[in-house]
Amino acid sequence: MTLVLVEIDAGGVIEVSRETLTFARSLGDLVDAVVVGDLGDAARDQLASYGVRTVHHATGEAFDAYAGAAWAAAVQAGLRASGATHLLAAGTPRGMEVLAHVAAREDVPMAANVLSAEGSDPIVVTRQVVGGAALEEMRLAQSPTVLTVAGHAVEPRPADAPGAADVVDLAVDVSEADLVARVVSTEEPEPDLSGGLRSARVVVGAGRGAGSADGFGELLELTELLDASLGVSRVVTSLGWRPHHEQVGQTGSRISPDLYIPCGISGAIQHWAGCSSAKNILAINTDPDAPMVTKATYAVIGDLHEVVPAINAEIRRR
Ligand code: FAD
């Protein structure tokens, strides 16, 4: 039995949770879900379509504000109720935090950023390490096996046979200590072009080659024309040309789009750590020997201030 911590937002089950449910089915076991907070009929229908047998649902005052340790208590209750031997979550900030709490409480190891898994006893996983710059194989012999699934490791796919998604309320013992670290207020970030950077299908990247804070005009236009997100290198954020939340890399966002277009980015290892999961890379750079160019699927060698306007003109012409 596999239990998946599923995250839900206004649009229903979030995409990376649907990916994780797809991943869970590939382990060959029955799949249950644990949901903390609001569920809703639409999300329940989605869970059924992804083959979920039972939804273990935790609600109540303790979950009104997000607290990682309280969610962990709910997930542990879900483990007991389902008898699951495997526990999965998407590699979101919440998935990582909650499963780390659970693993510590269950005194078992946790494998983060898992791309694939084989076998069952022990389960052998391949996961991204060193910020995605290397892969590691890990054998998880203890039960429950606890792992987070890297974004876009699999395509989200409904099950051939839907599950019942019967909802069972969980009795969760939340202690005062579980609520010490909790969200007390949230602020909406300023509107920006990096929205959805981590889950974007197309990302336009911009590095020092942009030249200055005023050198982003054609890059922003390309971002808009492709309905893409903008991601930048650390040089760009350090120089104050663009805000930090747009940064891609070891100390920024990890992205895994279908297409990444790094313009004027050298491809330093710390940047590569954030974009190595991109399925295709089209590098635009003046230097044919830049690491980003040598690793790219396609490259255009030239000045981005000439190449990008030409691409934009061609897109507009079509
Ligand atoms: P550069 O390395 O200077 O490269 C600029 C590139 O633009 C060159 O390849 C050049 O040929 C090309 N170019 C110049 N002009 C043009 C033009 N007109 N048209 C086309 N191409 C042009 N970096 C990150 O990005 N993300 C991180 O999260 C991150 N974390 C870090 C963490 C640590 C602990 C450390 C030490 C460093 C980190 N860095 C990170 C910094 C990283 O090492 C690099 O310094 C940075 O990625 C380089 O940014 P860049 O490629 O924009 O600039």
Residues whose N, C-alpha, C, O or C-beta is under 5 A from the ligand:
A	BS01	FAD	G207 R208 G209 V232 S233 R234 V235 V248 G249 Q250 T251 G252 G264 I265 S266 G267 A268 Q270 H271 I284 N285 T286 D287 A290 G302 D303 L304 H305
